[in-house]
Amino acid sequence: MIRAGIGGWNFEPWRKTFYPANVSKAKELQYASRALTTIEVNGTFYSTFKPPTFKKWFEETPDDFVFSLKANRFAVNRKVLSEAGPSIARFLESGVSELKQKLGPILWQFMGTKKFDAVDFEGFLALLPKSIEGVPLRHAVEPRHASFQTPEFIALARKYNAATVFAHSKTYPAIPDATSDFVYCRLQETQERVETGYTAAEIKRWAEAAKAWEAGGLPKGMTAFGKPAPKKKRDVFVYFIAGAKERNPAAAMAFLKAIRK
């Protein structure tokens, strides 16, 4: 399955570009979760939420909707990642299991200054649990330093079944290798002058890329850093993040329309 969405659902400019006038702020999640198929929650990176909040999100969204959660910064913004155990546990035990089957990937996003250290990074991956309170966990790791563009990193991610985030960004490295049973893609170059953020041709290209990943292949024009991935179907999560943020909902909806064609 290919899903597409945005980062969060509270953004004032979206009151003009996404939400109808009759949708109150209290109903924004209900509306967004029916226009899109997934949302990446960035607030969990900065703050600790409690079980009733996750339960409320679960109750307000459709049965087939999925949230991805950005892991708390205290687990990832550190010199030695392999010492993050207590912070990882604190985040995962904060109530994320209240999302039940609507809990999608956990995104572990690292500092742009964090360089690849095989021993330290494997120590971190070994800390990531496969489930929490009976709810299966899927992990996506987002290195933001070019030193991760190496076969050794790809092999490590596959060993621990962690997806490597593909970033379309002028700032961060792009790693297209599939390293898990799903692919996590963050498209960060939407343009304000384009109503749908990306042009129609670009939307079509990203839809074709997502279908290639879903089918178990590598998108055209992309070069892998590791050995070829095992040929198998994969779920694909595509988020329109950053860039011209006011355009991201339109970009995600245009992408979903292209996928359904």
N, C-alpha and C positions, 0 to 999 in steps of 0.2 A: 504494500500500500504506500502511496505517496501522499504525504500531508504537507500543508503549507500554512504559515501564519506569520505573526508579528511578535514584537517584544512588548509584553504587557498589554493593558487595555485603557489605562488612564493617561491621556495626553491631550492637553487643551486644544491644540490645532485640529485634532480629529473631530471635535465638535462641529467643525465646518466641512471637513473633507471625508468623513466616514459615518458619523452617527446622525441619524435623522433627528430633526428638532424635537420630536415627541418622545425620544429616548432619554430618560433622566440619567444622571451620573450613576445612580444606584443600580441602573439596569444595563450599564455598558458591557459588563462581562456577559450577561445573557445574550445581548445582541451580537457581540464580537464572536462568541463561541458558536453562533449559528451561521455567521457569514464566512467563517474560517474553520479549519479542521484541527488546529493546534495553536497554542500560544506559549512563547518562552517567557517565563517569569523571571525578571531581573531583580525584583525587590528582595528576593531571598539571598542575593549576593551581599546586600548591605545590611539587612536586618534579620532578626530571628522571629519567625512567625510561630503561632501556637496552633494546636490541633483544631480548635473551632474554626479558624480561618480556612484551613485546608478543607475541612468538612463543608463549609459554606460554599467554597468554589465547586466542590463535587456536586452539591445539590443544585447549583444554578446553571449547570452546563449539560448538554445533550449526552446521551449514553455513549456515543461513539467519539466523543471529544477527548483530546489528550493534552495534558500540560507537560512541558519540560521545565525543569527547575534549575536555575543557575546556583551552583553550590556556594555556600557562604565564603566570603573572602578570607576568613581566618584559616580556612583549610587549604587555600591555594597560594596566598600571597606570603610566602615564607622562603627563607634561604634553603632549608632542608625539608624537602617534601615528604621524605620517609618518616618524619616525626609528626605528621599531621593526624595521626590516629585519633586522639581525643577530640579534635575539631571536627573531623569527619563524622564521628559518632554523635557529637552534639547536634550537628546539622540534620543527620538522617533520623535521629530520635526526637526531632522537634514536632513531629506529627505528619510528616509527608505521607505516611501509610494511609492517612484518612482519604487520600485521593483514590485509593484502591486501583481498579483497572484503568483509571484515567491518568495514572502516573506514567508519564513517558520518560524519556532519557533525563538523566542527571548530567548537567553540563559542568565540567571542571575546567575553568578558564584560567590560564596561568599568566603571570606578568610578562610583558614584552621583553624584559631584561633577563628572564629565566632561560639559561642555556641548557642544552641537553646533557644530562649526566646519566648514563645508563644505569648505574648502581642505584642512585638516588631515585630515579624515576621508576625503576622496577619495584623498589621498596614502597613507593606511593601506590602503584597499581595493585600491589598485593594487599593493600589495606582496604580496597573497595569491596564491600560485601555484595553477594549475589541476590540478597533479599533483605527486607526489613519487615518484621512482624507478619511474615507470610506473603508479602507483596514483592514480586520479582523486581529487581533493579537492572536498568540498562545504563551504562556509563559512556559518556562521550568526553574525550579530553581535547582541549584546545590549546596547543602550544602556540606561542606568538613570537617565536624566535627562529630564524632561518636554520639554526643548528639542528633542528628537529627534522629537517628534510634529508633523512638518511635511512638506509635500509635497516639499520639496527633499531631505530625507533619503531619503524613499521612492524618489525618482527616482534618487538616487545608488546605493542598494542594488540597484535593478533593473539599472542600467548595468553593475554588476560581478557580477551574478547571485549576490548574497549574500542569504540568507534573513534576515529580521528576526524576532527572537525575540518571540513573544507571551507575556507574563507575566501570570498571574493572581495578583496580589499587592496587598496594601494599601499596600505601600511603593513599588513601582516602576511606571512607566507601562506601559499596555497598548497595543500597536501591532498591530492585526489584519491589516494589509496583507500580501498575498502578494507577495514581491519576488524569488522564485527559483523553481526547479522543485520545491522542497519547502518545507514549513512546519515550523517548530520551535516547540513549545509547552511552557512550563514552568508547571505548576500547583502553586502554593505555599501553598495555604490549607486543607490537610487538617486535620481536627479530631480531637482525641484521643477525644472522647465518641462519635464515630461509628466503628463497627467498620471500615467501608471508607473512612474518611477524609473522603470526600464522601458526601452522602446519595444514595440510589438515583436520586432526581429529578435531582440535580446531575450524577451520572455519566452519566445518559441525555442531559442537555443537552450535556455535553462530547463525548460520542460523536457526537451530531448535528452539533456544530460541526466535529469532525474530518472527518466525511463531507462537509460542505459545502466545507471546504478541499480535500479530496481531489478533489472533483468540479470544482474550479476556481472556486468561488464564495466568498462572504463569509458567515460564520455569521450567523444571525438575531440581531438586536439589537445588532450591532457596527457601528461607523462607521469607515470607512477615512479615513486622513489624506492619501493621495495619490490619483492617478487610478486608475480601476478597473484591476485586474490583467488581463492577457490570459487569456482563458477556455481553460484547459487543465488536464488532470488533474495532480495533484501527490502526491508522497509526503508523509506527515505523521508527524512524530515527536512523541510526547507523553510528557513526563516528570513524574512526581509527585515533587516536590523540596521540601525544607524543610517548613514547617508542622509537623504532628504526624508526625515522621519515622517513628515506629514503625508508623504506619498506611499508609505509602506503598505497600508491596508489595501489600496487600489492595486499595488503591485502583486500582493498575495492573491487577491481575487482574480486578477488577470491570469496569473500563473495557474490557479486551480481550473479556470475555464479552459486554458490551453491543454492541461492534462486530461480533462474530461473529453476533449475532442478526439 
